[in-house]
């Protein structure tokens, strides 16, 4: 994939991500989860602090690592799906698409 193609794909992904976030703003189920998570933040922070003081285990770092790992996995799956879609569209049009 050349540099220009990479830039175009990144721009496409950024636009699609923006669309997802715009759609989520209007999703009542998602908004309910967001409100629940915000309400739980302080209680979880207090519990984590107590656990880490007593056991020395960094649960917070583990959770952050899991979130980061999941982000890589979701991004990888999204990029693979995007790649597959380009190939499928090219195949259906009788063209070969190289990324």
Rosetta silent file (secondary structure, phi, psi, omega in degrees, C-alpha in Angstrom):
SEQUENCE: XXXXXXXXXXXXXXXXXXXXXXXXXXXXXXXXXXXXXXXXXXXXXXXXXXXXXXXXXXXXXXXXXXXXXXXXXXXXXXXXXXXXXXXXXXXXXXXXXXX
SCORE:     score description
SCORE:     0.000 S_00000001
   1 L     0.000  125.985 -179.359    0.000    0.000    0.000 S_00000001
   2 L   -80.879  170.535 -173.871    1.544    3.303   -1.010 S_00000001
   3 H   -62.320  -40.082 -179.850    1.583    6.396    1.187 S_00000001
   4 H   -64.094  -40.115  178.055   -1.259    8.136   -0.646 S_00000001
   5 H   -65.644  -41.831  177.847   -3.459    5.060   -0.252 S_00000001
   6 H   -59.434  -44.137  179.564   -2.632    4.874    3.455 S_00000001
   7 H   -61.906  -44.198 -179.614   -3.619    8.514    3.903 S_00000001
   8 H   -64.254  -42.586 -179.944   -6.890    7.943    2.039 S_00000001
   9 H   -65.332  -43.131  177.929   -7.720    4.812    4.063 S_00000001
  10 H   -61.781  -40.364  177.955   -6.966    6.597    7.345 S_00000001
  11 H   -64.774  -40.983  177.478   -9.187    9.500    6.316 S_00000001
  12 H   -61.941  -45.363  179.806  -11.969    7.072    5.394 S_00000001
  13 H   -62.651  -43.717  179.540  -11.658    5.295    8.736 S_00000001
  14 H   -60.150  -42.236  179.123  -11.694    8.594   10.638 S_00000001
  15 H   -65.503  -40.655  179.729  -14.866    9.660    8.826 S_00000001
  16 H   -67.144  -39.107  177.455  -16.546    6.311    9.516 S_00000001
  17 H   -63.412  -42.931  177.454  -15.577    6.504   13.198 S_00000001
  18 H   -58.655  -41.682  178.724  -17.063   10.009   13.413 S_00000001
  19 H   -62.903  -41.951  178.642  -20.290    8.673   11.898 S_00000001
  20 H   -60.495  -47.421 -178.857  -20.423    5.863   14.468 S_00000001
  21 H   -64.869  -35.765  175.900  -19.985    8.302   17.354 S_00000001
  22 H   -64.002  -42.372  178.806  -22.661   10.590   15.918 S_00000001
  23 H   -66.371  -36.558  179.957  -25.051    7.632   15.690 S_00000001
  24 H   -66.522  -29.097  178.002  -24.232    6.544   19.234 S_00000001
  25 H   -60.450  -25.401 -177.693  -25.238    9.967   20.546 S_00000001
  26 L  -104.127    7.874 -179.769  -28.786    9.123   19.482 S_00000001
  27 L   -96.361  110.033 -175.908  -28.801    5.537   20.771 S_00000001
  28 H   -63.808  -33.338  178.668  -30.688    5.423   24.095 S_00000001
  29 H   -65.756  -43.895  177.732  -29.210    2.049   25.101 S_00000001
  30 H   -63.278  -43.990 -179.737  -25.668    3.334   24.594 S_00000001
  31 H   -62.295  -35.677  177.163  -26.471    6.546   26.467 S_00000001
  32 H   -64.597  -41.281  177.962  -27.816    4.499   29.399 S_00000001
  33 H   -64.413  -42.146  178.551  -24.547    2.548   29.544 S_00000001
  34 H   -59.716  -45.546  178.721  -22.550    5.788   29.445 S_00000001
  35 H   -62.433  -42.214  179.303  -24.570    7.200   32.367 S_00000001
  36 H   -62.807  -43.380 -179.447  -24.103    3.978   34.368 S_00000001
  37 H   -64.352  -41.478  178.688  -20.362    3.993   33.749 S_00000001
  38 H   -62.781  -38.740  179.867  -20.036    7.631   34.808 S_00000001
  39 H   -67.839  -28.873 -176.532  -21.931    6.881   38.010 S_00000001
  40 H   -87.480  -15.386 -173.338  -19.623    3.967   38.790 S_00000001
  41 H   -55.644  -50.825 -176.340  -16.312    5.722   38.151 S_00000001
  42 H   -65.129  -44.334 -179.986  -15.854    7.204   41.614 S_00000001
  43 H   -62.245  -41.731  179.505  -16.895    4.044   43.472 S_00000001
  44 H   -66.568  -40.699  179.693  -14.557    1.919   41.377 S_00000001
  45 H   -60.101  -42.405  179.025  -11.678    4.364   41.874 S_00000001
  46 H   -64.336  -45.424  179.473  -12.058    4.131   45.659 S_00000001
  47 H   -62.640  -44.015  179.408  -12.196    0.324   45.568 S_00000001
  48 H   -62.226  -41.450  179.544   -9.175    0.069   43.295 S_00000001
  49 H   -61.877  -43.714  179.062   -7.174    2.384   45.513 S_00000001
  50 H   -64.170  -44.776 -179.513   -7.991    0.272   48.592 S_00000001
  51 H   -63.716  -42.177 -178.468   -7.159   -2.983   46.834 S_00000001
  52 H   -68.887  -32.544  178.026   -3.884   -1.656   45.477 S_00000001
  53 H   -69.110  -40.286 -176.810   -2.833   -0.339   48.890 S_00000001
  54 H   -80.240  -40.493 -173.359   -3.510   -3.671   50.567 S_00000001
  55 H  -106.743  -14.858 -178.311   -2.365   -6.120   47.924 S_00000001
  56 L    72.999    6.733 -179.570    0.043   -4.185   45.782 S_00000001
  57 L   -89.360  130.863 -178.588   -1.742   -5.491   42.713 S_00000001
  58 L   -92.564   83.630  178.854   -2.303   -2.909   40.041 S_00000001
  59 H   -65.243  -38.105  179.902   -5.804   -3.751   38.929 S_00000001
  60 H   -58.614  -46.991  179.498   -6.079   -0.357   37.268 S_00000001
  61 H   -62.760  -38.018  177.848   -3.039   -1.056   35.061 S_00000001
  62 H   -63.041  -46.864  179.908   -4.451   -4.458   34.158 S_00000001
  63 H   -62.405  -41.885  177.753   -7.798   -2.943   33.153 S_00000001
  64 H   -62.277  -40.517  177.509   -6.088   -0.231   31.139 S_00000001
  65 H   -63.431  -40.205  177.954   -4.028   -2.892   29.366 S_00000001
  66 H   -64.260  -40.961  178.899   -7.164   -4.875   28.554 S_00000001
  67 H   -63.795  -44.026  179.476   -8.828   -1.770   27.133 S_00000001
  68 H   -63.980  -43.069  178.885   -5.773   -1.018   25.008 S_00000001
  69 H   -61.290  -44.297  179.597   -5.565   -4.639   23.820 S_00000001
  70 H   -62.902  -38.850  177.215   -9.259   -4.615   22.908 S_00000001
  71 H   -59.972  -43.853  177.274   -8.769   -1.379   20.983 S_00000001
  72 H   -62.795  -41.555 -178.494   -6.036   -2.990   18.879 S_00000001
  73 H   -65.546  -43.664  179.898   -8.224   -6.043   18.275 S_00000001
  74 H   -66.116  -43.199  178.611  -11.253   -3.993   17.229 S_00000001
  75 H   -61.871  -43.558  178.693   -9.149   -1.777   14.967 S_00000001
  76 H   -61.407  -43.625  179.015   -7.542   -4.847   13.387 S_00000001
  77 H   -64.683  -40.666  179.350  -10.924   -6.459   12.760 S_00000001
  78 H   -63.437  -47.038 -179.370  -12.284   -3.227   11.298 S_00000001
  79 H   -63.085  -39.650  178.119   -9.300   -2.806    8.969 S_00000001
  80 H   -64.375  -41.509  177.531   -9.542   -6.433    7.842 S_00000001
  81 H   -63.215  -41.252  177.835  -13.249   -5.969    7.131 S_00000001
  82 H   -63.121  -45.276  178.662  -12.537   -2.799    5.184 S_00000001
  83 H   -59.297  -46.824 -179.756   -9.801   -4.574    3.226 S_00000001
  84 H   -63.356  -38.276  178.860  -12.121   -7.496    2.477 S_00000001
  85 H   -63.414  -42.341  177.827  -14.889   -5.131    1.332 S_00000001
  86 H   -61.625  -42.245  179.115  -12.580   -3.425   -1.149 S_00000001
  87 H   -66.261  -40.504  179.430  -11.549   -6.791   -2.543 S_00000001
  88 H   -65.210  -44.322  178.661  -15.173   -7.967   -2.743 S_00000001
  89 H   -61.640  -43.260  177.887  -16.294   -4.792   -4.518 S_00000001
  90 H   -62.640  -42.581  179.180  -13.412   -5.132   -6.950 S_00000001
  91 H   -62.281  -45.564 -179.024  -14.218   -8.795   -7.547 S_00000001
  92 H   -65.338  -29.244  178.239  -17.903   -8.036   -8.150 S_00000001
  93 L   -88.246   -2.604 -178.873  -16.947   -5.266  -10.598 S_00000001
  94 L    78.595   18.212  179.466  -14.483   -7.514  -12.395 S_00000001
  95 L  -116.291  154.019  174.426  -11.517   -5.445  -11.242 S_00000001
  96 L   -98.241  127.167  179.699   -8.592   -6.316   -9.080 S_00000001
  97 L  -107.866  124.572  178.569   -8.139   -3.976   -6.115 S_00000001
  98 L  -113.760  125.090  176.140   -4.693   -3.823   -4.527 S_00000001
  99 L  -111.346    0.000    0.000   -4.235   -2.184   -1.156 S_00000001
